[in-house]
Amino acid sequence: MMDIITHMNDGIPVGADRLFTGENFNNQTGVFIRDEYGKGRIKLYIGTDSKPHFQILERL
């Protein structure tokens, strides 16, 4: 069903998560920002090594 809605919206997912704060599945606690397509773009987090990390991810 989501494939049909995405196709109808010119390939842009409807309701894609853009911002997440909390602990992810990699046990990283921080702020994670995604673009309009739901792809990760910025990560500001504390890693499992208890050190701060800041990443700007390039668009592929």
Phi and psi restraints in degrees (range 20) as a CNS / XPLOR table:
assign (resid 1 and name C) (resid 2 and name N)
       (resid 2 and name CA) (resid 2 and name C) 1.0 -62.8 20.0 2
assign (resid 2 and name N) (resid 2 and name CA)
       (resid 2 and name C) (resid 3 and name N) 1.0 -33.3 20.0 2
assign (resid 2 and name C) (resid 3 and name N)
       (resid 3 and name CA) (resid 3 and name C) 1.0 -61.3 20.0 2
assign (resid 3 and name N) (resid 3 and name CA)
       (resid 3 and name C) (resid 4 and name N) 1.0 -40.0 20.0 2
assign (resid 3 and name C) (resid 4 and name N)
       (resid 4 and name CA) (resid 4 and name C) 1.0 -65.4 20.0 2
assign (resid 4 and name N) (resid 4 and name CA)
       (resid 4 and name C) (resid 5 and name N) 1.0 -45.0 20.0 2
assign (resid 4 and name C) (resid 5 and name N)
       (resid 5 and name CA) (resid 5 and name C) 1.0 -65.5 20.0 2
assign (resid 5 and name N) (resid 5 and name CA)
       (resid 5 and name C) (resid 6 and name N) 1.0 -42.2 20.0 2
assign (resid 5 and name C) (resid 6 and name N)
       (resid 6 and name CA) (resid 6 and name C) 1.0 -62.1 20.0 2
assign (resid 6 and name N) (resid 6 and name CA)
       (resid 6 and name C) (resid 7 and name N) 1.0 -43.5 20.0 2
assign (resid 6 and name C) (resid 7 and name N)
       (resid 7 and name CA) (resid 7 and name C) 1.0 -61.3 20.0 2
assign (resid 7 and name N) (resid 7 and name CA)
       (resid 7 and name C) (resid 8 and name N) 1.0 -40.8 20.0 2
assign (resid 7 and name C) (resid 8 and name N)
       (resid 8 and name CA) (resid 8 and name C) 1.0 -69.4 20.0 2
assign (resid 8 and name N) (resid 8 and name CA)
       (resid 8 and name C) (resid 9 and name N) 1.0 -19.6 20.0 2
assign (resid 8 and name C) (resid 9 and name N)
       (resid 9 and name CA) (resid 9 and name C) 1.0 -104.2 20.0 2
assign (resid 9 and name N) (resid 9 and name CA)
       (resid 9 and name C) (resid 10 and name N) 1.0 34.3 20.0 2
assign (resid 9 and name C) (resid 10 and name N)
       (resid 10 and name CA) (resid 10 and name C) 1.0 56.5 20.0 2
assign (resid 10 and name N) (resid 10 and name CA)
       (resid 10 and name C) (resid 11 and name N) 1.0 35.3 20.0 2
assign (resid 10 and name C) (resid 11 and name N)
       (resid 11 and name CA) (resid 11 and name C) 1.0 82.9 20.0 2
assign (resid 11 and name N) (resid 11 and name CA)
       (resid 11 and name C) (resid 12 and name N) 1.0 -2.6 20.0 2
assign (resid 11 and name C) (resid 12 and name N)
       (resid 12 and name CA) (resid 12 and name C) 1.0 -90.5 20.0 2
assign (resid 12 and name N) (resid 12 and name CA)
       (resid 12 and name C) (resid 13 and name N) 1.0 124.3 20.0 2
assign (resid 12 and name C) (resid 13 and name N)
       (resid 13 and name CA) (resid 13 and name C) 1.0 -60.6 20.0 2
assign (resid 13 and name N) (resid 13 and name CA)
       (resid 13 and name C) (resid 14 and name N) 1.0 140.9 20.0 2
assign (resid 13 and name C) (resid 14 and name N)
       (resid 14 and name CA) (resid 14 and name C) 1.0 -86.6 20.0 2
assign (resid 14 and name N) (resid 14 and name CA)
       (resid 14 and name C) (resid 15 and name N) 1.0 124.0 20.0 2
assign (resid 14 and name C) (resid 15 and name N)
       (resid 15 and name CA) (resid 15 and name C) 1.0 74.6 20.0 2
assign (resid 15 and name N) (resid 15 and name CA)
       (resid 15 and name C) (resid 16 and name N) 1.0 29.9 20.0 2
assign (resid 15 and name C) (resid 16 and name N)
       (resid 16 and name CA) (resid 16 and name C) 1.0 -64.8 20.0 2
assign (resid 16 and name N) (resid 16 and name CA)
       (resid 16 and name C) (resid 17 and name N) 1.0 138.1 20.0 2
assign (resid 16 and name C) (resid 17 and name N)
       (resid 17 and name CA) (resid 17 and name C) 1.0 -63.3 20.0 2
assign (resid 17 and name N) (resid 17 and name CA)
       (resid 17 and name C) (resid 18 and name N) 1.0 131.4 20.0 2
assign (resid 17 and name C) (resid 18 and name N)
       (resid 18 and name CA) (resid 18 and name C) 1.0 -109.4 20.0 2
assign (resid 18 and name N) (resid 18 and name CA)
       (resid 18 and name C) (resid 19 and name N) 1.0 -28.4 20.0 2
assign (resid 18 and name C) (resid 19 and name N)
       (resid 19 and name CA) (resid 19 and name C) 1.0 -141.8 20.0 2
assign (resid 19 and name N) (resid 19 and name CA)
       (resid 19 and name C) (resid 20 and name N) 1.0 132.7 20.0 2
assign (resid 19 and name C) (resid 20 and name N)
       (resid 20 and name CA) (resid 20 and name C) 1.0 -133.3 20.0 2
assign (resid 20 and name N) (resid 20 and name CA)
       (resid 20 and name C) (resid 21 and name N) 1.0 131.5 20.0 2
assign (resid 20 and name C) (resid 21 and name N)
       (resid 21 and name CA) (resid 21 and name C) 1.0 -122.4 20.0 2
assign (resid 21 and name N) (resid 21 and name CA)
       (resid 21 and name C) (resid 22 and name N) 1.0 133.2 20.0 2
assign (resid 21 and name C) (resid 22 and name N)
       (resid 22 and name CA) (resid 22 and name C) 1.0 140.8 20.0 2
assign (resid 22 and name N) (resid 22 and name CA)
       (resid 22 and name C) (resid 23 and name N) 1.0 -158.7 20.0 2
assign (resid 22 and name C) (resid 23 and name N)
       (resid 23 and name CA) (resid 23 and name C) 1.0 -101.2 20.0 2
assign (resid 23 and name N) (resid 23 and name CA)
       (resid 23 and name C) (resid 24 and name N) 1.0 127.0 20.0 2
assign (resid 23 and name C) (resid 24 and name N)
       (resid 24 and name CA) (resid 24 and name C) 1.0 -91.0 20.0 2
assign (resid 24 and name N) (resid 24 and name CA)
       (resid 24 and name C) (resid 25 and name N) 1.0 -174.8 20.0 2
assign (resid 24 and name C) (resid 25 and name N)
       (resid 25 and name CA) (resid 25 and name C) 1.0 -70.2 20.0 2
assign (resid 25 and name N) (resid 25 and name CA)
       (resid 25 and name C) (resid 26 and name N) 1.0 -12.6 20.0 2
assign (resid 25 and name C) (resid 26 and name N)
       (resid 26 and name CA) (resid 26 and name C) 1.0 -95.2 20.0 2
assign (resid 26 and name N) (resid 26 and name CA)
       (resid 26 and name C) (resid 27 and name N) 1.0 13.8 20.0 2
assign (resid 26 and name C) (resid 27 and name N)
       (resid 27 and name CA) (resid 27 and name C) 1.0 59.7 20.0 2
assign (resid 27 and name N) (resid 27 and name CA)
       (resid 27 and name C) (resid 28 and name N) 1.0 32.6 20.0 2
assign (resid 27 and name C) (resid 28 and name N)
       (resid 28 and name CA) (resid 28 and name C) 1.0 -102.5 20.0 2
assign (resid 28 and name N) (resid 28 and name CA)
       (resid 28 and name C) (resid 29 and name N) 1.0 128.5 20.0 2
assign (resid 28 and name C) (resid 29 and name N)
       (resid 29 and name CA) (resid 29 and name C) 1.0 -105.7 20.0 2
assign (resid 29 and name N) (resid 29 and name CA)
       (resid 29 and name C) (resid 30 and name N) 1.0 124.2 20.0 2
assign (resid 29 and name C) (resid 30 and name N)
       (resid 30 and name CA) (resid 30 and name C) 1.0 175.1 20.0 2
assign (resid 30 and name N) (resid 30 and name CA)
       (resid 30 and name C) (resid 31 and name N) 1.0 -154.7 20.0 2
assign (resid 30 and name C) (resid 31 and name N)
       (resid 31 and name CA) (resid 31 and name C) 1.0 -115.2 20.0 2
assign (resid 31 and name N) (resid 31 and name CA)
       (resid 31 and name C) (resid 32 and name N) 1.0 128.2 20.0 2
assign (resid 31 and name C) (resid 32 and name N)
       (resid 32 and name CA) (resid 32 and name C) 1.0 -127.2 20.0 2
assign (resid 32 and name N) (resid 32 and name CA)
       (resid 32 and name C) (resid 33 and name N) 1.0 120.5 20.0 2
assign (resid 32 and name C) (resid 33 and name N)
       (resid 33 and name CA) (resid 33 and name C) 1.0 -113.8 20.0 2
assign (resid 33 and name N) (resid 33 and name CA)
       (resid 33 and name C) (resid 34 and name N) 1.0 134.2 20.0 2
assign (resid 33 and name C) (resid 34 and name N)
       (resid 34 and name CA) (resid 34 and name C) 1.0 -118.1 20.0 2
assign (resid 34 and name N) (resid 34 and name CA)
       (resid 34 and name C) (resid 35 and name N) 1.0 158.8 20.0 2
assign (resid 34 and name C) (resid 35 and name N)
       (resid 35 and name CA) (resid 35 and name C) 1.0 -84.2 20.0 2
assign (resid 35 and name N) (resid 35 and name CA)
       (resid 35 and name C) (resid 36 and name N) 1.0 -173.5 20.0 2
assign (resid 35 and name C) (resid 36 and name N)
       (resid 36 and name CA) (resid 36 and name C) 1.0 -65.8 20.0 2
assign (resid 36 and name N) (resid 36 and name CA)
       (resid 36 and name C) (resid 37 and name N) 1.0 -15.2 20.0 2
assign (resid 36 and name C) (resid 37 and name N)
       (resid 37 and name CA) (resid 37 and name C) 1.0 -96.5 20.0 2
assign (resid 37 and name N) (resid 37 and name CA)
       (resid 37 and name C) (resid 38 and name N) 1.0 -0.4 20.0 2
assign (resid 37 and name C) (resid 38 and name N)
       (resid 38 and name CA) (resid 38 and name C) 1.0 86.1 20.0 2
assign (resid 38 and name N) (resid 38 and name CA)
       (resid 38 and name C) (resid 39 and name N) 1.0 9.1 20.0 2
assign (resid 38 and name C) (resid 39 and name N)
       (resid 39 and name CA) (resid 39 and name C) 1.0 -86.9 20.0 2
assign (resid 39 and name N) (resid 39 and name CA)
       (resid 39 and name C) (resid 40 and name N) 1.0 135.4 20.0 2
assign (resid 39 and name C) (resid 40 and name N)
       (resid 40 and name CA) (resid 40 and name C) 1.0 -61.3 20.0 2
assign (resid 40 and name N) (resid 40 and name CA)
       (resid 40 and name C) (resid 41 and name N) 1.0 133.7 20.0 2
assign (resid 40 and name C) (resid 41 and name N)
       (resid 41 and name CA) (resid 41 and name C) 1.0 -124.1 20.0 2
assign (resid 41 and name N) (resid 41 and name CA)
       (resid 41 and name C) (resid 42 and name N) 1.0 -38.8 20.0 2
assign (resid 41 and name C) (resid 42 and name N)
       (resid 42 and name CA) (resid 42 and name C) 1.0 -135.0 20.0 2
assign (resid 42 and name N) (resid 42 and name CA)
       (resid 42 and name C) (resid 43 and name N) 1.0 135.2 20.0 2
assign (resid 42 and name C) (resid 43 and name N)
       (resid 43 and name CA) (resid 43 and name C) 1.0 -128.4 20.0 2
assign (resid 43 and name N) (resid 43 and name CA)
       (resid 43 and name C) (resid 44 and name N) 1.0 127.4 20.0 2
assign (resid 43 and name C) (resid 44 and name N)
       (resid 44 and name CA) (resid 44 and name C) 1.0 -128.9 20.0 2
assign (resid 44 and name N) (resid 44 and name CA)
       (resid 44 and name C) (resid 45 and name N) 1.0 108.5 20.0 2
assign (resid 44 and name C) (resid 45 and name N)
       (resid 45 and name CA) (resid 45 and name C) 1.0 -153.6 20.0 2
assign (resid 45 and name N) (resid 45 and name CA)
       (resid 45 and name C) (resid 46 and name N) 1.0 166.6 20.0 2
assign (resid 45 and name C) (resid 46 and name N)
       (resid 46 and name CA) (resid 46 and name C) 1.0 -102.8 20.0 2
assign (resid 46 and name N) (resid 46 and name CA)
       (resid 46 and name C) (resid 47 and name N) 1.0 120.8 20.0 2
assign (resid 46 and name C) (resid 47 and name N)
       (resid 47 and name CA) (resid 47 and name C) 1.0 -80.3 20.0 2
assign (resid 47 and name N) (resid 47 and name CA)
       (resid 47 and name C) (resid 48 and name N) 1.0 178.7 20.0 2
assign (resid 47 and name C) (resid 48 and name N)
       (resid 48 and name CA) (resid 48 and name C) 1.0 -65.8 20.0 2
assign (resid 48 and name N) (resid 48 and name CA)
       (resid 48 and name C) (resid 49 and name N) 1.0 -15.0 20.0 2
assign (resid 48 and name C) (resid 49 and name N)
       (resid 49 and name CA) (resid 49 and name C) 1.0 -86.9 20.0 2
assign (resid 49 and name N) (resid 49 and name CA)
       (resid 49 and name C) (resid 50 and name N) 1.0 4.9 20.0 2
assign (resid 49 and name C) (resid 50 and name N)
       (resid 50 and name CA) (resid 50 and name C) 1.0 64.0 20.0 2
assign (resid 50 and name N) (resid 50 and name CA)
       (resid 50 and name C) (resid 51 and name N) 1.0 22.5 20.0 2
assign (resid 50 and name C) (resid 51 and name N)
       (resid 51 and name CA) (resid 51 and name C) 1.0 -110.3 20.0 2
assign (resid 51 and name N) (resid 51 and name CA)
       (resid 51 and name C) (resid 52 and name N) 1.0 147.1 20.0 2
assign (resid 51 and name C) (resid 52 and name N)
       (resid 52 and name CA) (resid 52 and name C) 1.0 -74.2 20.0 2
assign (resid 52 and name N) (resid 52 and name CA)
       (resid 52 and name C) (resid 53 and name N) 1.0 145.2 20.0 2
assign (resid 52 and name C) (resid 53 and name N)
       (resid 53 and name CA) (resid 53 and name C) 1.0 -133.5 20.0 2
assign (resid 53 and name N) (resid 53 and name CA)
       (resid 53 and name C) (resid 54 and name N) 1.0 142.7 20.0 2
assign (resid 53 and name C) (resid 54 and name N)
       (resid 54 and name CA) (resid 54 and name C) 1.0 -134.7 20.0 2
assign (resid 54 and name N) (resid 54 and name CA)
       (resid 54 and name C) (resid 55 and name N) 1.0 121.2 20.0 2
assign (resid 54 and name C) (resid 55 and name N)
       (resid 55 and name CA) (resid 55 and name C) 1.0 -129.2 20.0 2
assign (resid 55 and name N) (resid 55 and name CA)
       (resid 55 and name C) (resid 56 and name N) 1.0 135.5 20.0 2
assign (resid 55 and name C) (resid 56 and name N)
       (resid 56 and name CA) (resid 56 and name C) 1.0 -110.0 20.0 2
assign (resid 56 and name N) (resid 56 and name CA)
       (resid 56 and name C) (resid 57 and name N) 1.0 117.6 20.0 2
assign (resid 56 and name C) (resid 57 and name N)
       (resid 57 and name CA) (resid 57 and name C) 1.0 -93.8 20.0 2
assign (resid 57 and name N) (resid 57 and name CA)
       (resid 57 and name C) (resid 58 and name N) 1.0 135.6 20.0 2
assign (resid 57 and name C) (resid 58 and name N)
       (resid 58 and name CA) (resid 58 and name C) 1.0 -79.6 20.0 2
assign (resid 58 and name N) (resid 58 and name CA)
       (resid 58 and name C) (resid 59 and name N) 1.0 147.8 20.0 2
assign (resid 58 and name C) (resid 59 and name N)
       (resid 59 and name CA) (resid 59 and name C) 1.0 -75.6 20.0 2
assign (resid 59 and name N) (resid 59 and name CA)
       (resid 59 and name C) (resid 60 and name N) 1.0 132.6 20.0 2
